[in-house]
Amino acid sequence: MAERTTYIEVVPYDPLWKKEFAVIAAAVESWIGDLLIAVEHVGSTSVEGLAAKPIIDLDAVMRSSDDLPEIVERLGRQGFEYQGNLGIEGREAFRPTRDFGFMNYHLYVCPPDGRGYLEHIALRDYLRTHDGARDEYARLKRALADRHRTDIDAYVEGKTAFVREILRRAGR
């Protein structure tokens, strides 16, 4: 099972998140890059100016779903536990079982046509190009973090309507 956030903290955007993503992405590419199209920085840390939980989200986009067994095997050798899709189609989760020296991160492996991946990209790209929506999302996330500091389920549920509306605006 994915490690659950026990204390929710939303912090101001940190330009170092881009560099941290690049370090983690380079490691992922060294392990499975020949089976990937790309490694994408997704989630709130990928949107310049957006307050976020300081956790890097990466979507490793596989060439083909047929490559998943090989990816599971290789990442397993590196020290990752395969967790399945955790209830979100088009996104396979991997949890590190050892410390790589990276900041906190979530690693997902996705097919290029997977719903989870396409929604991550649509949300990221919309927020990158619509400052008003980005700022509204930051306010919502801060308020939810203040209200639900130790309840990740309530925090996530509180964002759902906003995220759905952004996905609708983005054509998803």
N, C-alpha and C positions, 0 to 999 in steps of 0.2 A: 504494500500500500504506500502511496505517496506520503512523504513526511508532511504533517499538517502544521501550518503556521499556528503557533500558540500565542504569539503577541503581535498584533498588527500595528505596524508603524509605517506611515506614509511620510516620506521625506522630500525635500525640494529636489528638482532635477540635478543630477551630477554629471558633468561632461566626461568624467572618468568611466562612466558606464559603457561608452563606445569602445574605449580601450580594453575594458574587461571582457566585453563581448568578443573582440578580436582575438584575445588570448585564448578564450575557451573555444571559439570557432576553429582556430588553428589546430588545437588538440583534436577536436572532433574530426576535422578534415584529415589529420594524419592517421587516424584510426580507421575511418570508413569513407574517406573522400572519393575513392574510385567508384563507390556505389551511389554517390550523391550528385544532384544537379547543383545544389547550393546549400549554404547554411545561412538562414535568415535571422536577424535580430528582430524579435517581435515583443509584444507586451509593452507596458507603460515605459520601461526603461529605454525603449527604442524611439521614443517620441521626444525630441528636444523640447525642453521647457515644461514637460509634464511631471508633476509630483508622482512618486511611485513608492511601492514597497521595494527596497533595494535588493531585488532578485532578478537576475538576467534570465529572460526566456529565449530559448533558441529552438528554431524549427529546422531540423536537418531534412532536406527534401530529397527523398530517394528517387533514383531513376525509375524504378519499377517496384511495385508491391512484392514481386517475386524475390526481391533482394532482402526482404525483411528477415528471413531466417539467418542469412549470413550476417546481417547487421546485429541481430540479437546475439549471435555467437561471438562476434568480434568484440562488441561492447562488453559482453560478459567477461571475456578474457582481460579487458582493461579494468574491470572492477565496477560494472554497472549491473543492476538488477532490472530485468525487463518487467514492467508493470501492466502491460496491455494498454487499452485505450482509456481506462479510468472513466468510462461512460461517455466519452466524446469521440464520435466516429471521425476518422481521418486524422488521427493523432495517436501515436504510440509513445508512451512515457517510459523513461529510463531514470532510475535513481542511483546516484553514485553510492557505492558501499565503502569507499575509501576517500581520504582527503587528497585532492589534487592541488590544493593551494589556491584554488579559484575563489572568488567571492560567491555568495549563494546564487544558485542557478537552477533552472528547470530545463531538461533536455527532452525534446520531443522529436520523433522521426515520423515523417509524413509523406504520403504519396502526393505528387504535384496537383492532383485533382481532389484531394481530401478536404472535406468540409471544414475540419478544425483548422487546417493550414490556410485555406482560402479566407476564412473568417478572420484569422489572426492578421493576415496581410491587409484585408479590406479595412479593418478597424485601425491598424497602424497607419496606413496611408491616408485615411480620412483625417485622423487626428493630426497628422503631420502637416496637412494642408488647410486646416480649418481651426484657426487660433481660438475662436470663440468656443467651439466644441471642446477643444483641448482644455481650456481654462475652466469650463463648466464641469468637465469630468474630474479635474483636479479638486475643485471645491467639493464635489460629491464624495470623492474618495477620502478626503480629509475628514469630512463630517461623519462618514460611516466608520472610519478608523477610530475617531473619538468616541462614537456611540457604541461600537462593538469591538473594543480593544482586544478581547480574548475570545471572540466568536467568529471564526473565519467563515462559517456557513452564512451567518447573518450579513457579514460584510460583502461576500460574493453575491448573495441574493439581492442586497440593496443596490448593486450595480447593474443587475440584469436588464431592467427596463431601459436604462440609458444605453447600454451596449446594443441591445436589440434595435433601438431607434437609430443609432449610428450605422449599424449594418444595413438597415432599411434604406437610409439616405445614401449609403455607398452602393446600393444595388444588390445587396445580398439578402 
